[in-house]
Amino acid sequence: MPAQPIHTDRLILIPFTLEVTGLLLDGDTSILQQLGLQLTPYWPDQEAIDTFPKIINNLELVPEPSGFESYMVVHRNSMTVIGDAGFKGLPNTDGEVDLGYAIIPQAQKNGYGFEVAKGLADWAFQQRGVEAITARCLLENVPSARVLEKLGMHEVNRDETVIRWKLLKPNLQPTIAN
């Protein structure tokens, strides 16, 4: 079954497809209108355009989007794309998926980064084989680090430029009443 949109309180995460990503990479944003989205001058921004080849590479590895690829982050009320987010592929042999997200500057500081990360994490932990979510952020990206901490991630290590994070799957064992 192909990947389905993920709904949060204020956002809809719409899975990228090869067709959509290819058209956007070619500069054709009319596909967004065909999907019922409103065009803005803010997205796709250069950061998104730079990510499209990676999204295409990940989508070419699977017969259809699995959900472990990337999503357009759509503001539910305005139906505008305010960013992109997702995973960098299927779970690895340790059951880890790597999370990433980007919100356009015009929509930052409204809690959308956390809402996206939480929506993706909640979805991922419902999927078979996912045991942990990892993420990376630049050392100077304090707002992103705050989002990952709020999500419950713990710093695994860092170097001179990047902090690496991990969130283990919650152990949701039912409690037995006496």
C-alpha distance (Angstrom), angle and dihedral (degrees) to the residues before:
residue distance angle dihedral
M1 . . .
P2 3.81 . .
A3 3.79 120.4 .
Q4 3.78 114.6 -80.2
P5 3.81 128.3 -147.9
I6 3.79 116.3 -88.7
H7 3.81 114.6 -134.8
T8 3.81 124.2 -152.1
D9 3.80 128.8 171.8
R10 3.80 95.6 -80.7
L11 3.79 104.4 7.4
I12 3.78 143.5 63.5
L13 3.80 116.5 -154.6
I14 3.80 106.8 -151.7
P15 3.81 116.5 -164.8
F16 3.79 116.5 -119.1
T17 3.79 115.9 -123.7
L18 3.80 127.4 -159.0
E19 3.81 89.8 -108.3
V20 3.80 95.3 50.7
T21 3.81 94.3 43.5
G22 3.81 92.9 46.6
L23 3.80 92.4 51.2
L24 3.81 92.3 47.1
L25 3.81 90.8 48.6
D26 3.83 87.7 53.0
G27 3.82 89.2 52.8
D28 3.83 95.7 -106.8
T29 3.81 106.6 135.7
S30 3.82 94.6 167.5
I31 3.82 87.7 96.7
L32 3.80 87.8 70.2
Q33 3.81 90.8 60.9
Q34 3.80 89.6 47.7
L35 3.82 87.0 56.5
G36 3.82 90.0 53.2
L37 3.79 94.8 -103.8
Q38 3.79 127.0 136.3
L39 3.79 117.8 -121.7
T40 3.80 120.0 -124.5
P41 3.80 131.3 179.1
Y42 3.82 89.4 -122.4
W43 3.81 102.9 67.2
P44 2.91 134.9 83.1
D45 3.78 87.6 37.1
Q46 3.80 124.2 -179.9
E47 3.81 92.0 -90.1
A48 3.83 90.3 56.4
I49 3.81 92.6 44.8
D50 3.81 89.7 51.6
T51 3.84 88.8 52.3
F52 3.83 96.5 49.7
P53 3.85 95.3 84.3
K54 3.83 89.7 53.8
I55 3.81 90.3 48.6
I56 3.81 90.1 50.2
N57 3.82 90.9 49.3
N58 3.83 91.2 52.3
L59 3.81 92.4 46.4
E60 3.81 91.3 50.8
L61 3.83 89.1 59.7
V62 3.82 93.4 63.9
P63 3.82 132.2 53.5
E64 3.82 90.2 -126.8
P65 3.82 133.9 -4.6
S66 3.81 107.5 -68.5
G67 3.80 98.6 -170.3
F68 3.80 92.0 -103.7
E69 3.79 91.2 93.0
S70 3.80 127.5 68.0
Y71 3.79 137.6 -52.8
M72 3.78 137.2 -158.7
V73 3.81 108.8 -122.0
V74 3.81 106.4 -133.1
H75 3.80 124.5 -169.6
R76 3.80 103.0 -130.3
N77 3.84 97.8 -144.2
S78 3.81 98.8 45.9
M79 3.83 96.9 28.2
T80 3.80 88.8 -137.4
V81 3.79 125.1 138.1
I82 3.80 109.1 -113.8
G83 3.78 98.9 174.3
D84 3.76 147.8 -36.7
A85 3.78 131.6 -100.3
G86 3.74 143.2 160.6
F87 3.74 145.2 106.0
K88 3.77 131.3 -47.8
G89 3.79 93.8 -125.8
L90 3.79 143.2 -56.8
P91 3.82 120.8 -28.0
N92 3.81 113.6 -74.7
T93 3.80 123.6 -127.0
D94 3.82 90.0 -80.4
G95 3.82 91.2 54.1
E96 3.80 93.0 -107.6
V97 3.79 126.2 143.5
D98 3.78 122.6 -169.2
L99 3.82 116.0 -131.8
G100 3.77 126.7 -152.8
Y101 3.79 135.2 169.9
A102 3.78 140.9 173.9
I103 3.80 127.0 -167.1
I104 3.81 119.8 -165.9
P105 3.82 113.5 -108.2
Q106 3.83 91.4 -114.8
A107 3.84 90.1 62.6
Q108 3.80 99.9 38.7
K109 3.81 124.1 114.4
N110 3.81 92.4 39.1
G111 3.81 99.3 97.2
Y112 3.80 94.2 -102.8
G113 3.81 93.3 124.7
F114 3.80 91.2 57.6
E115 3.81 92.2 42.8
V116 3.81 90.8 52.6
A117 3.81 94.1 45.2
K118 3.81 92.3 47.6
G119 3.80 92.9 47.0
L120 3.80 91.1 50.9
A121 3.82 93.6 44.4
D122 3.81 92.4 48.9
W123 3.81 90.1 49.7
A124 3.82 93.5 46.0
F125 3.80 94.7 51.0
Q126 3.81 88.9 55.0
Q127 3.83 90.3 58.6
R128 3.79 122.3 92.4
G129 3.79 114.3 -103.8
V130 3.82 98.7 19.1
E131 3.80 110.3 126.9
A132 3.80 102.0 156.8
I133 3.79 143.1 10.0
T134 3.77 120.5 -139.7
A135 3.79 130.3 -166.9
R136 3.77 140.2 175.1
C137 3.77 131.2 -150.4
L138 3.76 134.2 177.7
L139 3.79 114.6 -97.1
E140 3.81 91.6 -118.7
N141 3.82 93.4 48.9
V142 3.79 95.2 95.7
P143 3.86 95.2 163.1
S144 3.82 90.7 55.8
A145 3.80 91.2 47.4
R146 3.82 88.9 52.4
V147 3.82 90.3 51.8
L148 3.81 91.8 51.0
E149 3.82 91.8 47.2
K150 3.81 90.8 49.0
L151 3.80 88.2 51.4
G152 3.80 87.4 58.1
M153 3.79 97.9 -105.8
H154 3.78 120.0 149.3
E155 3.76 126.1 -145.4
V156 3.80 110.4 -106.5
N157 3.79 98.5 -177.9
R158 3.77 144.0 -39.4
D159 3.75 140.8 -151.2
E160 3.80 131.0 -166.4
T161 3.84 92.6 -66.4
V162 3.84 112.4 16.8
I163 3.80 138.6 51.1
R164 3.82 115.9 -154.1
W165 3.80 118.8 -149.6
K166 3.80 137.1 -168.7
L167 3.79 136.5 -167.5
L168 3.80 118.1 -168.7
K169 3.78 120.3 -144.4
P170 3.79 109.3 -93.4
N171 3.79 113.2 -107.2
L172 3.79 100.6 -123.7
Q173 3.78 100.0 -179.1
P174 3.80 111.9 163.0
T175 3.77 114.4 -113.8
I176 3.77 116.7 -126.0
A177 3.77 114.1 -131.4
N178 3.81 117.9 -138.8
